[in-house]
């Protein structure tokens, strides 16, 4: 048994036997048994009973107590250190909106091919500030019609980044008054770097948006990654879409079109028709080398495009124009895909966010990561350890993974069908200190072994005893 194994064997029981030392929050309100019972019922009613995990925690009033403690601490410190700024910590914490969470719960139960995991945040007054970043209203998922059946990685997520700006603006007002708010407002009114001609304020106005990612992998067409000899990936077709920001592509075309008309060389051309305005990769451009053209063709990116889809208003980055056109045509959609239906069985089909990864995605990713590990580390030592961890994370028969975030009457619910239960994540979190200790011991052992290895000194490296070495450079001595 090596040193790391001995350390883990002895540390684990000691950690279990150590007394639990924690922090008691001051100024906590007295408990209200009826309110506590109602809160418990509200959370647990959203979870699945039994299973491998069933957890509940009340955080009602905790953030307020923490804010009060920090403010009191800073006030006391200011008696000794005059430079500590006057900051209304409780007000800043309220700006975050996290004080709206009064309780949370989690559960994992076995289903046919894995586990159903749930995490519920109880927000009786409704989400605010940062809790609204991922949206606040459930709706049918648009991506189920956009993505063709057979796609392997699909994400649709409401994203309201305006709340970040609003929180920063409010925090600046708390810390520096109206002057601070004016500084933030002035910064976003400044034009962005050339050739962009618009301001951050104009972008912020449309940042209550939706981001969609669609990726289709063809395992029957394998291509070699550029500058990664021996590593092949399935040929990919994909698109990234952002609602309401298509005008950015219009602005870029306005900036670059005159430059191209003057004869400036660029690896793209302007596309402008009833459906698209944007810039498309020009595979025949003189600015691309023969090697670059060959790699682009092998990857299938000859018609890659950054453009505004005019009918929908979406800003899109796509791997090829034909795939982009297909997204908006009638076709069998993802909702009819048998693999998708099996993976997402029992999950709500309305919400603020959806993510899906097919079995093909995980099997392809497993092959790529294992091949990369073999080429970089071999199958001994570190390579064996990494390979074992990959087997645990991506088993050979890995199923698809799917998750949905949605709202309830008084909270936010995150539901997932997964090959792993929440217990695994908790176990890794609890074991991480021991794993880090073991890794540290291994690193120390390796360093000691390196120091203990004999150093070969060649005769030509030794100084000549017959040569006078008394003369030497004294500059900077």
Steps between C-alpha positions, in 0.01 A plus 500: 500500500649835397509819709190650338291191574616494863414870537147453364436190713593683821354841415149379415411364848662801666285742299187311602600512870593869507251727681279709272611861534282756323377857510195612696335799333412782743169683515302215350122544540332255738363189327139487391401130499194549280695703241784247508255214446331680208837573341607137539178380339534746210851373420455127553180497292715587198745214565482124449474299825750229585780427258871555552469867601226694675620825656349821637665813637340821625694822437222739599656813648857368472615753240357788701682376810827463307464853362439639847800313641735625226379858546551477877847352449600780260365765738711357782809474278458863399592596859851370427525546122357828377544401132221240509227642274146571608301229320141396560566125482138390565382725216765356263393147587139588427609630158611147414146369553630188671322599820177403321593131542352374825570126461639240261463130443648218291407144413624209287297191420573209271323484166531241224837608358648707780376766741255787511663789682315803631615824660236743621549859619207633705448867409157590642520867392617413149851515347672836483840644401754224428234231536344637180814448291371161379152636433189512714214374280452147369406456133510225232849428370557640151805280441282188478381625160824664386734205565472213250439150636832330566685802640744410775543813715217748550472790744233767532538750782324824586768751592420838652833679531323832544456409867880494542523857377208602720666340804836665425328836457313462829816385681692801365228725638523336843880527513558840332161666477369669187857565384567125490183432300593778256845344446348162412239656273766707326719196438227305319421802280852500354539355146656155481846462336518550122378380259191469723292817500242428769512522879481242777173667604341399168609138554373501859157608381462163322667276755180356640542227245523129424810305405471180299770248405441216253772249410473197274788249493539242222701204642509344152716789374810533714742789443841562652535802725740762361838496677394196704643200321324175577185658650183475294156646566165450328423758233293772667218726388389760748351837578503750787205742505422808711153650477455868423864581424500437125550874441861457617577309178335782302729753669811291432409468132458879479849543648680239287320531167674828400838351595439198277384726216833685519684174432599406853557127517308297758414131548125569476238644266178693568169312478187707447162358399142472626595262782861585588729796554850425615846373418577157358836325489667532157687174451664631180645808671868565438540574869456128576788258453466170317525321837224716652269439203555126526421500873187715456368267228572190710304647791212595270521871578533635141183709536524591870313823569447774757170655407161648582208270422262776401162321541576401862732784603755248631875560496656173380842338476464187285736233370341498152223690329308188390468387864385851600228502231385154610428624853214719376347254251221245573657169608484229766608691807690399811174432685443201267850355549476162688833554679388844617161374615660217699757727663252775590214270612314649796658846475284810443500632143448860607739711698782755491775266390556158345816302433538164326803289413447179305667163561697559177636825645629326813646198317681731254628723780621193692698375199659841441601547865639147533701534179636837612599353836676204336698726266601743775548274803515140379331224699725506809506723807316825439347368177350203685355728769345737242362203303338358813334833579372520141348153535316613813379823340426365151420127526499296178123473500441865593140603445385843393465783750215749516396782731236772523470812715148623565294709739239405755253716690757584767838399368739367237534131418791330323429144383740263325516144372857385546723196529629649828313583817556811711653268760802458273555875482465529877741213558759660273460831686547329836794295377675785318714603802629144532554472124694827506705375794572176314599690186728722708669197656553350154649827377736517799599137448575566134706809586700302758559220251620753240741650752627157596585402142873513429609796290727411213791741473706482185869565505470793257263675744763507779729802532857454386716504817795620292317818397515810717142596595588798712408744221123539465240757401446742787221708349208498740702305758 
